[in-house]
Amino acid sequence: MVPLAPLFTQMKENLEKLLEVLQCERRILATATPDDILQLSSEKQALLDNIDTANEKRTKMLIKFGVIDAKDPSDHAFKEWLDAQPKMEDVKQLVDECNILLDQCKKENFTNARIITTLRKRNKTLFEMLQGHNRKNKVYTSKGNTHPVSSKHTLGRA
């Protein structure tokens, strides 16, 4: 029998922690505290590294036991094999739970990415205003690029 239950338990725990970190990240993005964001980013990276390591172990284990092909290790082959196993209900449940958690993590991460993009655009606009640039007033350079026309009355000079 392939000892997959401990591996998927570890992956599930890491995915649960990742989901918590992503939800915390969204709350911290509201306050936009750089130190907190950096700390959460390093936590996310560590959890993702753990998940990647566990996934690599899973793939090597499945190849070793002949469940999947070493040249084409697909999740589809693993799912077919797992469905055919009568005594691995605990692993099937863990796999389902991991997939649900993974989908939730992807959704949270996508939402956080949209928040960060919006904050970045807002900060860029505010910075341009302070510099006296207006995105509508741009001129072409000799190389064909554009750059904003500087205003004589900038907030930074006031």
GUMARFI-285475 format. One record per residue: x, z, y of N, C-alpha, C, O in turn; residue in one letter. Coordinates in pm, whole numbers, m for minus. Each point is the difference from the previous one (the first is absolute). Example, Ala and Ser with C-alpha at 12.3 -4.5 7.8 and 13.67 -1.06 7.14 Angstrom:
BEGIN
      nx      nz      ny     cax     caz     cay      cx      cz      cy      ox      oz      oy  residu
    1319     780    m569     m89       0     119      90       0     120     104      66      m2       a
    m139    m138     107      82       6     119     m77      73     109      51      17     111       s
This chain:
BEGIN
      nx      nz      ny     cax     caz     cay      cx      cz      cy      ox      oz      oy  residu
      83       0    m117     m83       0     117      89       0     125     103      66       3       m
    m145    m140      99      75     m11     124     m35     119      90    m118      20      31       v
     217      59      10     m27     120      82     m24     m33     147      87      23      85       p
    m203     m77     m56     m31     m43     136     m69     106      86       9      m5     122       l
     m77      99    m184     m79      99      75      83      76     104     m44      10     115       a
     162      44    m149      77      72     102      42     m89     117       4      44     115       p
      28    m168    m145      42     m94     103    m114     m31      96      19       0     122       l
    m138     m26    m177    m115     m28      86     m47     125      73     m55     m10     110       f
      73     125    m168     m33     125      69      90      16     123     m46      37     107       t
     174     m66    m125      94       6     112     m37    m102     107       2      31     119       q
     m36    m152    m160     m39    m103      96    m127      41      75     m11     m20     121       m
     m85      78    m193    m124      45      63      29     108     104     m54      m5     110       k
     138     102    m145      35     106      94      68     m56     125     m29      43     111       e
     118    m139    m130      67     m62     114     m99     m79      86      10       2     123       n
    m103     m70    m186    m101     m75      76     m92      95      77     m39     m30     112       l
       5     143    m171     m83      98      70      74      54     122     m58      15     108       e
     188      15    m124      80      48     112      12    m108     107      m6      29     119       k
      24    m154    m162      11    m111      94    m128     m15      81       5     m22     121       l
    m118      34    m187    m128      m9      69     m12     112     104     m47     m24     111       l
      88     143    m146      m2     112      95      91     m28     120     m37      26     115       e
     155     m80    m142      94     m32     107     m58    m107      91      12       9     123       v
     m74    m110    m180     m59    m108      80    m115      53      86     m14     m41     116       l
     m65     130    m171    m110      57      79      55      89     111     m53       1     111       q
     158      73    m140      66      82     102      63     m88     107      m2      33     119       c
      57    m145    m161      62     m94      93    m102     m50     101      30     m13     119       e
    m151     m16    m164    m103     m47      91     m31     106     106     m15     m31     118       r
       5     156    m162     m27     108      96     116      13     100     m23      22     119       r
     145     m36    m167     116      15      88      13    m120      94      52      14     111       i
     m96    m130    m154       5    m117      88     m87      21     124      27     m58     105       l
    m129     140    m118     m87      29     115      78      76     107     m26     m19     119       a
     119     103    m158      79      74      97     130     m72      33      63      27     102       t
     m24    m121    m189     119     m84      20     126      83      26      74     m27      94       a
     m51     127    m176     121      81      10     108     m67     m86     m11      m3    m122       t
     116     m49     186     101     m76     m75      66      77    m114      23     m56    m107       p
       7     183     128      67      79    m105     m88      13    m124      48     m13    m113       d
    m177      38     135     m92      13    m113     m15    m133     m73      m5      m3    m123       d
      m1    m105     198     m15    m133     m61     124     m33     m83     m12     m53    m110       i
     130      85     162     124     m26     m75       6      83    m128      43     m49    m104       l
     m87     175     113       1      85    m119     m95     m55    m106      35      m5    m118       q
    m154     m37     160     m96     m57     m96      51    m130     m59     m24     m30    m117       l
      93     m48     198      56    m125     m51     101      26    m110       4     m71    m100       s
      79     173     119      99      31    m105     m70      56    m124      44     m28    m112       s
    m151     106     130     m77      49    m116     m63    m117     m75       3      m5    m123       e
     m59     m88     198     m61    m119     m63     104     m76     m79     m25     m42    m114       k
     142      23     173     105     m76     m68      43      69    m129      22     m66    m101       q
      m9     198     104      39      74    m120    m106     m13    m109      33     m20    m117       a
    m159      31     155    m109     m15     m98      m4    m141     m57     m19     m19    m120       l
      36     m79     206       1    m140     m48     119     m24     m94     m13     m73     m99       l
     127     132     130     116     m11     m90     m29      62    m136      36     m55    m103       d
    m103     172     104     m37      65    m126     m96     m87     m81      13     m12    m121       n
    m109     m48     190     m97     m86     m69      69    m123     m57     m29     m41    m112       i
     121     m18     189      74    m115     m50      85      36    m121       5     m77     m97       d
      60     192     101      82      45    m113     m86      20    m124      37     m42    m110       t
    m153     106     128     m90      22    m114     m51    m133     m55     m14     m16    m121       a
     m14     m78     209     m47    m131     m45     109     m75     m77     m28     m67     m99       n
     152      80     146     111     m63     m73      16      63    m139      23     m71     m98       e
     m35     204      90       7      68    m130    m112     m48     m91      21     m24    m119       k
    m140      10     176    m116     m47     m79      28    m139     m55     m25     m27    m118       r
      75     m61     202      28    m137     m43     106      m2    m110     m16     m70    m100       t
     124     147     117     106       5    m101     m52      57    m131      35     m48    m108       k
    m119     150     117     m57      61    m120     m90     m99     m73       6     m11    m123       m
     m87     m61     197     m91     m96     m63      76    m117     m63     m41     m52    m103       l
     150      13     166      85    m106     m58      66      53    m127       6     m70    m102       i
      44     193     108      68      61    m115     m92       7    m121      43     m26    m112       k
    m170      62     134     m95      12    m111     m69    m133     m33     m89      m3     m84       f
     130    m104     150     m54    m132     m32    m142     m24      49     m69     m89     m50       g
      25     166     147    m135     m16      53      m8    m121      92     m98     m75      m3       v
     201      57      86       4    m115      91     128     m76     m21      97      51     m56       i
     m97    m174     101     115     m89     m16     104      31     106     m34      16     117       d
     159      m9    m156     108      32      94      19    m110     104      38      28     114       a
     m65    m152    m152      19    m112      94    m115     m11      99      18     m48     111       k
    m137      92    m152    m118      m6      87     m81     128     m13    m106       1     m63       d
     157     110     122     m70     128     m13    m123       6      92      11      40     116       p
    m125     m80    m169    m121      m4      83     m90     121     m27      m3      53    m110       s
     m68     m12     214     m95     110     m15    m120     m43     m84     m64      84     m63       d
      35    m212      63    m112     m50     m80      24      26    m149     m91      42     m71       h
     211     m69      26      33      24    m142     m10     148     m33     m47      37    m107       a
      92      48     200     m10     144     m22    m146      44      m7     m36      81     m86       f
     m47    m132     175    m142      38       1     m70     m44    m129     m82      74     m55       k
     114    m193       7     m59     m47    m126      43      90    m115     m82      37     m84       e
     209      m2      80      50      87    m106     m66     137       8     m41      55    m102       w
      29      m1     223     m58     133      18    m147       1     m40     m47      96     m61       l
     m25    m201      94    m141      m8     m38     m18      m1    m152    m102      46     m51       d
     201    m100     m20      m9      m8    m146      39     130     m70     m17      13    m121       a
      69      85     197      44     126     m59    m118      98      m8     m57      36     104       q
      21       8    m224    m117      88     m14      27     147      39     m93      70      40       p
     216     m23     m51      27     142      20      74      29     131      69     101      11       k
     m84    m186      87      72      21     125     m98      11     118      26     m54     108       m
    m135     123    m128    m100      15     105      56      73     122     m36     m31     114       e
     125     129    m138      58      72     112      84     m91      88      m4       9     123       d
      81     m99    m186      82     m94      76     m89    m101      72      26     m34     116       v
    m131     m13    m182     m92     m93      65     m61      62     124     m13     m66     103       k
     m25     193    m113     m58      69     115     104      16     111     m32     m18     118       q
     155      53    m154     106      14     100      28    m133      71      21      m3     121       l
     m20    m106    m198      23    m132      59    m112     m33      99      27     m49     110       v
    m151      76    m149    m113     m25      90      11      83     128     m23     m49     110       d
      56     177    m127      15      88     116     114     m45      90     m12       5     123       e
     122     m50    m182     113     m52      79     m41    m124      78      38     m16     116       c
    m114     m72    m180     m44    m122      69     m93      33     117       9     m62     106       n
     m98     159    m125     m89      42     108      81      60     115     m22     m32     117       i
     116     119    m151      85      60     103      84    m104      72      20       9     121       l
      30    m106    m194      80    m106      60     m83     m80     100      48     m33     108       l
    m171       1    m144     m88     m72      92     m28      83     126      m1     m54     110       d
     m20     184    m127     m22      88     115     124       6      89     m11      m1     123       q
     129       7    m185     124       3      77      19    m130      78      43       3     116       c
     m74    m115    m178      12    m129      69     m93      m6     120      38     m48     107       k
    m160      98    m125     m97       0     109      47      88     115      m5     m41     116       k
      52     162    m147      50      91     103     122     m60      71      11       8     122       e
      79     m67    m197     120     m58      58     m35    m117      93      58     m14     107       n
    m154     m68    m149     m44    m112      84     m60      51     130      28     m53     107       f
    m110     157    m116     m61      59     120     108      55      93      m5     m22     121       t
     102      93    m178     108      55      82      83    m111      64      44      13     114       n
     m22    m122    m186      74    m113      55     m74     m60     119      63     m38     100       a
    m195      29    m109     m79     m53     112       9      93     120       9     m46     114       r
     m12     177    m137      13      97     109     136     m14      67      10      m1     123       i
      94     m11    m203     135     m14      54      13    m129      81      62       0     106       i
    m119    m108    m155       4    m127      72     m70      12     135      49     m50     101       t
    m164     116    m100     m73      19     125      80      86      97       9     m32     119       t
      51     141    m170      83      85      86     121     m76      55      37      17     116       l
      22    m100    m198     117     m78      43     m39     m97     111      72     m14      99       r
    m186     m54    m116     m45     m93     104     m29      73     130      37     m46     109       k
    m104     162    m120     m32      78     119     126      45      71      10     m11     123       r
      88      61    m199     124      46      61      77    m116      64      61      17     106       n
     m64    m132    m169      68    m117      56     m64     m41     132      69     m32      96       k
    m202      33     m92     m71     m36     122      31      99     111      25     m39     114       t
     m27     169    m146      32     101     100     143     m13      50      26      16     119       l
      65     m46    m209     140     m17      39      16    m121      91      74       6      99       f
    m143    m115    m131       6    m119      85     m58      28     138      50     m51     100       e
    m156     131     m95     m58      36     129     100      79      83      14     m23     121       m
      56     116    m185     100      79      71     114     m87      52      58      28     105       l
     m26    m132    m179     107     m90      41     m48    m104     101      80     m71      60       q
    m210      63     m41     m53     m97      95     m24    m136     m60     m13     m99      73       g
       8      91    m204     m24    m128     m66    m149     m15     m27     m72      97     m24       h
      30    m220      29    m137     m32     m36       7    m109    m105      64    m103      22       n
    m128     124    m134       8     m98    m109     m54    m136      42      38    m103     m57       r
    m128     100     155     m60    m127      42      96     m81      86     m10    m123       4       k
     101     191      64      94     m69      88     133     m19     m70      90      84      12       n
     m77    m192     m84     124     m28     m71      51    m137      41     m78     m89      34       k
     209      73     m36      63    m129      31      85     m41    m117      43      83     m81       v
     m17    m213      72      84     m53    m106     145       0      43      32     m28     116       y
      55      59    m211     144      m6      26      50    m138     m37     m76     m83     m49       t
     203      60      74      58    m131     m31       3     m26    m150       8    m116     m42       s
     m14     220     m40       0     m16    m145    m141     m12     m57     m15     m15    m122       k
     m87      21     207    m137     m13     m48     m68     130     m33    m117       2     m39       g
     189     108      55     m61     132     m21     m76      42     124      12     m63     106       n
     m89     167    m118     m70      52     116      47     140      29      43      73     m89       t
     m51     m36     217      25     139      37     m92      33     117     m34     m87      79       h
      m5     215     m70     m93      38     105      63      m7     138     120      23      15       p
    m201     m54      84      46      m2     137      m7     143      52    m103      66     m12       v
     211     m19      70       5     137      49     m70      10     134      10     m89      85       s
     m81     197     m67     m67      26     126      91      81      90      82      77     m49       s
     m95     m95     180      81      77      94     m54     142      13      72      90      44       k
    m197     m71     m81     m64     131      14     m24      59    m138    m110     m14     m55       h
     208      78      m1     m16      60    m132     m28     147      12      38      63      99       t
    m102      m8    m197     m24     144      m3     131      76     m12      12     112      49       l
      84    m174    m115     129      64     m19      77      13     131      85      89      12       g
    m112    m175      84      70       6     128     m75      82     102      55      33     106       r
    m177       1    m135     m81      73      99      48     140      22     m58      73      80       a
